[in-house]
Amino acid sequence: MAMMEFNLVDEPWIPCVAIEGEKIECGIRETLNRAHELREVFDPSPLVTTALHRLLLAVLYRALGGIKDFKAWKEIFEKGRFDADRINRYLDKWMDRFYLFHPRYPFYQMAGLETNKNVTVARLATELASGNNPTLFDHTFETKRIAFSYREAARNLVACQAFAISGGIASSAQIGGVKNKRPNFSDSTATRGMNIWLQGKTLFHTLVVNTSFFGDKSLPPWEMDDPHINRDKSEPDGVVDILTWQSRLIRLIADEEKVERMFFTQGRPSNKEDRKDPMKVYIKKTVKKKEELGPHGLTEGKAAWRDSHTIIMARNPNSDEKRPECFNLVSQAIEKQVISENESFITHVSGLATKGKAAKIILWRHERLPLPIVLLKPDFQEVLGLMIERAEKAAGRLRGRMRRILTAYLESENKPTNGEEQNELKKEPVNQGELEQLLRSLDPLPQYWARLEPGFYELLRALPQDWDYLHGGWKEEKDLRAGREWGERIKKETRRALEESVRMLGNSARAIRAIERVGTVFTDKDLGIE
């Protein structure tokens, strides 16, 4: 295949799943024109999956000429498929800008770019061990020879532009023979915070309920005569600009039908103060005793479902805090009876978490939360928040109980075995360092949260059944099941997690005395869920 023949419009490179479950690859044109026949876009890398959704939304929005108001959106939604004529006209017009190795407009790259040395394409995959990243999820090193096919290179290129991370000194560049000193590497737009979108019955429904940015006039790089005119501009022009951000200057070096090396350096810096990304949750947080507004991110050891209330909660229109725009659009569609309250979507939460000034990836994640649309109603959001609060409060009591048992366990070690001496001597204080180390090794919370998660999904399914749709309110107390069953699940899992942790203390008399002294049974009052 000649290099100029690989065009992302028609070459198969986007991993899709058909309605019947068959895995196929499509070009941009086929993906959008057949969206009503496809279930989803899915790649094993959550970063690739997320980045492809961002790219497709940008292409779609431009192809449809912008979605200026709810009426225009409704017309698209009710057709059940995208207008193929408009999609094709747009893609045909900009076809030349989608070649992966175009001499002047290589897609998502910088023509004429050279740096002091070329590097492995492994650096395109943020989740691989390369440069500043530790080996977390595989055993890929920069010294290992990596080769991508053109389609793999395209996928990872799109993901890199969305999820590149900060840290490290960027190589100086020569662009068309002109030297250009580049700033240090910085995060891209999708890197910070969770990326959230709704998935519907088909890819068409998924894309259309996430095209919730009305009136945006910003351009993607492929529509600019100089695609890097904004190369050093950190302030976004609009939503399409954010979704197609070029965070790195890259030029892939083709070798027959594969890519092993590339030129790579810092591209466009992103504005940490920006709050326009439609896929993000923006909340106020206290940082160094100062309140700041920023994207809500993933947390190590904390599953996304525990943040579901924060994710979907409607904000005051006058507040700077925001939820993902897809929830605002769907709420409006429910209110105007375009989407039924009985409809169900899946909430996707993906992204990565970094640590330190020179950011290192500590986790990457893609979670799916089943979301009955009725939960977007304010009454349901309030109850959902209460249910999660109960679980968090119980977790605090669980860890407190474990601490008391371990304290009693260590105290018994300090007591003399002779009963008479014991009455005469004062109890020695417990070594706090030893207590904390023991608490970390026997922490019951990981088991508690892991086992509570299936119960949370049952709660999501059960809550709508407690609503009286005829009268528009909650059923009588005696008929409410979801909250009652959730409370019982919390009690069961707290006791179970505690018993499993204390079991690791062994069967010594010392351990048995400590457990009996504190106890492992929880009441509603103990857990604060009365």
Secondary structure, DSSP 8 states (H G I E B T S, - for coil): --GGG-BTTTSS-EEEEETTS-EEEE-HHHHHHTGGGEEEE--SSHHHHHHHHHHHHHHHHHHTT---SHHHHHHHHHHSS--HHHHHHHHHHTGGGGBTT-SS--TTS-TTEEESS-EEGGGG-TTSS-TT----SS---TTS---EEHHHHHHHHHHHHHH----S----EEETTEEE--------TTTSS-EEEEE-SSHHHHHHHH---TT-----GGGSSSTTTTTT--S-SSHHHHHT---EEEEEEEETTEEEEEEEEE-----TT----TT--EEEEEETTEEEEEE---BTTB-GGGGHHHHH----TTSS-B--HHHHHHHHHHHTTSS-TT-EEEEEEEEEEEETTTTEEEEEEEEEEEEEGGGGSHHHHHHHHHHHHHHHHHHHHHHHHHHHHHHHHHHHHHS-SSHHHHHHS------HHHHHHHHHHT-SHHHHHHHHHHHHHHHHHHGGGGEETTTTEE--GGG--HHHHHHHHHHHHHHHHHHHHHHTT-S-HHHHHHHHHH-S---HHHHT--
